[in-house]
Amino acid sequence: MENSTAFDLNNATRRWRDGLSQSPHFREEDLAELEAHLRDAVAELQGRGLTDEEAFLLASRRLGNPARLDSEFAKVNRGQVWLNRVLWMLVGIQGWGLLGSIAHVASNAAVLGGLTGLGYKLPHSADYSSGNLFAAALFALAHLLALTACIAGCWWLVRRKEDTAHKAAVKALQRPVLLGLGLCVFLLTISLSSTVAWRLLVFKYYAPEAIGGIAMAQSLSFFPLALLQTLAFVVLTIVLFRRRVHLGTAS
């Protein structure tokens, strides 16, 4: 006996829409309109005696294959697509700056707190001494670990609450002025509070002659971090470009 699985029209329609939604050229209202057309066509074909599966296959074929629909809506929504790209680039830049600030303060406080607790004294001069190089390596390593933890935490939160985050983002983007003002206030508050807190911590617990050594160690720690960040962005760009080319070829 042949083991066949019953065709689920709603699941098939959802998968069809999800496939289209992978392209940035479709807006939510475009997807809703296309789905409405698809369901109307399916209902009409069902009325003619076709099964659910036959009606769905024929109706989706009449609407057009995904590649053709993507090409058509890319022309219609070209301005919207570029606006979305610029928007997410700005969000990414600000988000990266925010994560960097949090990781910077947390790692610096952890390193200085740890060195102080262990009784390690940084050199009281801003030079390239072995003590400053050792502290610089600790600053760089702690910052890298803190930044990785921040990124992993954000990724876990977004993946776990993907639907909630998407709905919140769509709702926020419907009020761009309030969103912009809120981001400005939030980012300024985080940046200023972290900077002030760090300065107060250093000037309260360290002698003036030790601050030069701390500043030198932090400056030296910037170079390996800048190199790693540049390499990470280059690798990520190449990976995403290759994936984009592969998806474009597959479609």
Buried (B, 14 or more C-beta within 10 A) or exposed (E): EEEEEEBEBEEBBEEBBEEBEEBBBBBEEBBEEBBEEBBEBBEEBBEEEBEBEBBBBBBBEEBEEBEEBBBEBBEEBEEBBEEBEEEEEEEEEBBBEBBBBBBBBBBBBBBBEEBEEEEEEBBBBBEEBEBBBBBBBBBBBBBBBBBEBBBEEEEEEEEEEEEEEEEEEEEEEEEEEEBEEEBEEEBEEBEEEBEEEBEEBBEEEBEEEBBBBBEBBBEBBEEBBEEBBEEEEEEEEEEEEEEEEEEEEEE
